[in-house]
Amino acid sequence: MRKALIVLITLILITACATSPTGRNQLILFPESQMAEMGSAAFASMKKSQTIDTNRRHNQYVNCIVNNLIPELNSMAPDMRSTRWETKVFVDDSPNAFALPGGKIGVHTGMFKVADNPSQLAAVIGHEIGHVWARHGNARVSNQYVSNAGLQLASVLAGEPTTEKQQLLNLLGVGTQLGGLAFSREDESEADEIGLELMARAGFDPAESVELWRNMSKMGGSKPPELLSTHPANETRIRDLQSKMVEAQKIYQQARARGKRPNCHL
């Protein structure tokens, strides 16, 4: 029985390999519908525990940027078209933003002090949307699931009902930790690449992505902002963005020629 379960688990892991939008291999164990449920539950909890910004200008500004990015995402990723996006601005001085599976976007008011213009904020939001499209949340939960439980999975499944068994079978038990898991450097670089193209397609100047990260690095000090804590070194990130800038600028100019000129103002 134990050997059969191990073989079954191995087959599941093999068939769970997936390819990201840029061609990276990643482990995807969970249906996106369940990841969306996790993201929605986490977002609902945040809306109860954190202060939502009711400033009309702030909300119009952020929603204007999101509303210009999402149609381009739908063009790049048809499988995302059914996602119903929801955006909230939270009163928090930390320069942070996030996006969760299920189309939930949060922006801290602290970002307004770092992102000097709409294109810079679009770089941040586009990056976070990139994480969702590339299913990085699913991949990191899948990897944590395997690393924490994989070695004991056979014995747990073969045993009597226990807390551990319930945890393995109930995806929400993993999802409660979704916001606390760090993305890998590779995930961050991929989200940068996706975000760069996304903002350019929407008519936001991709060159401002470099300026945004320069602004973020100036705030580093002894305790860097949360957005920098698990990201590639600033120099590496900026160099990678600049290496893709010629193509991004071409996409940007084409978008502008087609009349894509976002009119978002704080």
Stockholm file with secondary structure:
# STOCKHOLM 1.0

chainA/1-266         MRKALIVLITLILITACATSPTGRNQLILFPESQMAEMGSAAFASMKKSQTIDTNRRHNQYVNCIVNNLIPELNSMAPDMRSTRWETKVFVDDSPNAFALPGGKIGVHTGMFKVADNPSQLAAVIGHEIGHVWARHGNARVSNQYVSNAGLQLASVLAGEPTTEKQQLLNLLGVGTQLGGLAFSREDESEADEIGLELMARAGFDPAESVELWRNMSKMGGSKPPELLSTHPANETRIRDLQSKMVEAQKIYQQARARGKRPNCHL
#=GR chainA/1-266 SS CHHHHHHHHHHHHHHTEEECTTSCEEECCSCHHHHHHHHHHHHHHHHHHSCBCCCHHHHHHHHHHHHHHHHHHHHHCGGGTTCCCEEEEECCSSCCEEEETTTEEEEEGGGGGTCCSHHHHHHHHHHHHHHHHTTHHHHHHHHHHHHHHGGGHHHHHHSSCCHHHHHHHCHHHHHTTGGGSCCCHHHHHHHHHHHHHHHHHTTCCTHHHHHHHHHHHHTCTTSCCHHHHTSCCHHHHHHHHHHTHHHHHHHHHHHHHTTCCCCCCC
#=GC SS_cons         CHHHHHHHHHHHHHHTEEECTTSCEEECCSCHHHHHHHHHHHHHHHHHHSCBCCCHHHHHHHHHHHHHHHHHHHHHCGGGTTCCCEEEEECCSSCCEEEETTTEEEEEGGGGGTCCSHHHHHHHHHHHHHHHHTTHHHHHHHHHHHHHHGGGHHHHHHSSCCHHHHHHHCHHHHHTTGGGSCCCHHHHHHHHHHHHHHHHHTTCCTHHHHHHHHHHHHTCTTSCCHHHHTSCCHHHHHHHHHHTHHHHHHHHHHHHHTTCCCCCCC
//
